[in-house]
Amino acid sequence: MKTIIHLDTIEKRFAEAVVVPPLSLTIEEGEFLTLLGPSGCGKTTLLRMIAGFEEPTSGDIFLDGKPLGHVPPYQRDMNMVFQQYALFPHMNVEQNILFGLKMKKVNAAEQKRRLEEVLQYVQLTELRKRTPKQLSGGQQQRVAIARAIINNPRVLLLDEPLGALDYQLRKSLQLELKNLQKNLGITFIYVTHDQEEAMAMSDRIAVMNKGRIEQIASPAEIYNTPQTLFVATFIGENNIFRQASTCTAVRPEKIKLYRTDEQPGKHRCKGKITDAVFLGNLRKVFIRLDGQDQVVMAHQYAGDGLDWQVNDLVAIGWSQADEVKLPC
């Protein structure tokens, strides 16, 4: 694949504080890359440096091989969608979407052609005369995206655009946004602290911690083969077994529960069930290990067989293929 954006050892300092230590990153054309991490880890700062709203303290940013060091944001071939959308309240949908083209003095015929195209893409044709206050949060988000893509940018930067929406709407818009990106073929760089959102939408995820990228890989690789303890514990749920300088990570769905007298060769340790949380198609079963100050979580799915109860004595085990060894 062709590289569209390359960050070459960029660093960002505010006064004496290092927000982003020297970092390099290559982003491929047409991919959906997510910058994922907890609040304050530097992901939005990194996105703003790509957009040109923040200047790196050192290092270089390249778009399609050309340095962007002295290129202002409005001349970069990319657009940004913010969490609050920043729509003009006195303009209707089509006026908001066309604003950028009017500023660039694109001719009327071309404006009309592009408008009809993007309205169809984001399914807002029937709402084109409504003002922002007459739209739902999800519809406003689609207007903001339409306004960004009508300029045909090479790259679309999105800073937690679903963060202000309720859970069910976020879920439906995740799929819409991913499908839109595939149809457009535009490179998306997406910032979020929501790991489920990142896993559902991304081609690759860059997991950030304290300004550094701890791992960059596909969602499946990030989940199944984390490379650091931070990634193992930040992405999804995990059980961490510590021994000297080595940690063993085992996902709850890989933990098997047995009666204490059953299949002695398959279990690793024993304990007592302290809690079981019902979540519809599964229960989260919590086991306090004998003689240890550690609680292990296991997933029990509907139809698994034994119905474990609080205070049951159990043995736990897992396949060696399902564990990940990491430095502690």
C-alpha positions, -999 to 999 in steps of 0.1 A, spaced: 0 0 0 10 36 -6 21 58 24 -1 89 27 12 103 60 46 98 77 56 112 111 93 113 114 105 114 151 80 142 160 80 155 195 58 179 214 66 199 245 46 224 264 71 245 284 92 218 301 65 191 299 70 164 272 35 155 260 46 134 230 81 120 232 99 114 198 75 93 178 74 79 142 44 66 125 34 56 89 -2 57 78 -13 40 46 -36 55 20 -72 45 24 -69 29 58 -89 35 90 -63 41 117 -74 48 153 -53 65 180 -65 48 211 -56 56 247 -67 70 281 -74 107 286 -42 128 286 -21 102 267 -13 126 238 -36 113 211 -55 145 204 -22 165 205 -8 141 179 -40 146 157 -37 184 160 -1 183 149 -11 163 118 -39 189 111 -15 218 116 -33 233 147 -2 224 169 34 227 157 58 199 166 87 209 189 109 188 166 105 163 139 87 164 105 53 155 92 49 144 55 17 142 34 22 121 3 60 126 7 59 164 10 68 181 43 41 200 60 63 220 83 53 255 70 19 246 55 -10 262 74 -40 240 83 -63 254 55 -38 245 28 -33 209 40 -52 184 19 -71 172 50 -101 181 70 -110 177 107 -143 167 124 -145 178 160 -166 163 189 -189 193 191 -194 194 153 -191 233 152 -221 237 128 -234 272 120 -268 274 139 -283 300 115 -276 278 84 -295 248 72 -279 215 63 -269 222 27 -257 257 36 -234 242 63 -221 216 40 -214 241 12 -197 267 33 -161 255 25 -168 254 -12 -182 289 -12 -151 302 6 -130 286 -21 -152 302 -48 -159 268 -64 -184 274 -93 -221 269 -86 -225 239 -109 -196 220 -92 -210 230 -58 -244 215 -67 -229 183 -81 -208 177 -50 -236 186 -26 -260 160 -41 -232 134 -40 -224 139 -3 -260 143 8 -266 108 -7 -235 94 9 -245 105 44 -283 100 39 -293 135 45 -311 144 12 -345 147 29 -332 168 57 -313 194 36 -334 224 46 -333 217 83 -312 238 107 -289 221 133 -314 225 162 -339 205 141 -315 175 139 -306 147 162 -271 143 175 -264 116 149 -277 137 121 -256 167 132 -226 144 132 -233 134 96 -236 170 85 -202 177 101 -187 147 82 -204 158 49 -190 193 53 -155 178 57 -156 153 28 -172 177 2 -138 192 -2 -125 158 -13 -96 157 12 -69 131 11 -72 125 48 -101 130 73 -92 136 110 -118 128 136 -114 138 172 -139 117 193 -168 126 170 -192 101 187 -182 110 222 -212 132 229 -238 107 217 -257 81 237 -246 44 237 -271 30 212 -266 59 187 -228 55 190 -232 18 181 -252 24 150 -230 53 138 -198 32 142 -210 10 114 -222 39 93 -189 57 97 -169 26 88 -190 19 57 -188 55 47 -150 54 49 -148 23 28 -171 38 1 -152 70 0 -117 54 1 -105 84 22 -78 78 49 -94 82 83 -74 90 114 -97 86 144 -91 95 180 -110 78 208 -106 65 243 -134 39 237 -117 5 230 -149 -11 217 -153 17 192 -117 13 181 -120 -25 178 -152 -22 158 -141 3 132 -104 2 127 -81 -14 101 -52 -7 126 -51 6 161 -22 26 176 -25 21 214 -10 52 231 3 55 267 20 87 281 26 100 246 41 68 232 27 42 209 29 9 228 16 -12 199 2 -6 164 -16 -36 148 -49 -49 136 -77 -52 162 -74 -90 163 -36 -87 169 -40 -61 196 -65 -83 214 -50 -117 210 -13 -109 211 -7 -77 231 30 -68 233 30 -49 266 13 -52 299 -4 -19 294 -20 -31 261 -30 -64 277 -49 -46 305 -62 -16 286 -78 -35 257 -106 -57 269 -106 -77 302 -76 -98 312 -64 -119 340 -27 -113 349 -7 -139 367 26 -126 380 56 -147 386 90 -130 392 96 -107 362 71 -124 339 34 -118 336 10 -143 320 -22 -128 305 -52 -150 300 -85 -136 287 -117 -145 307 -132 -163 278 -102 -187 278 -105 -196 315 -122 -230 320 -139 -239 353 -140 -275 367 -152 -292 398 -123 -296 422 -123 -334 417 -126 -332 379 -98 -336 353 -69 -329 377 -44 -327 349 -61 -297 333 -64 -272 361 -38 -248 373 -52 -236 407 -82 -237 429 -105 -212 445 -139 -201 456 -165 -182 435 -171 -148 452 -195 -133 427 -214 -140 394 -227 -111 373 -255 -118 348 -251 -100 314 -276 -118 292 -258 -142 270 -229 -146 295 -221 -144 332 -189 -130 346 -177 -154 373 -152 -141 398 -130 -166 417 -107 -158 446 -77 -182 444 -68 -203 475 -39 -188 495 -35 -158 472 -48 -122 472 -60 -125 436 -94 -127 419 -97 -143 385 -125 -136 361 -140 -163 338 -168 -160 313 -196 -186 314 -218 -186 283 -254 -197 280 -255 -234 274 -220 -241 288 -234 -267 312 -226 -263 349 -244 -234 365 -218 -221 389 -230 -203 421 -214 -180 447 -194 -200 473 -188 -230 449 -153 -244 452 -138 -246 417 -106 -254 398 -95 -232 369 -74 -240 339 -66 -228 304 -47 -240 273 -11 -229 270 -19 -217 235 -43 -191 251 -18 -174 273 4 -145 265 38 -141 283 48 -104 289 75 -86 309 60 -72 341 
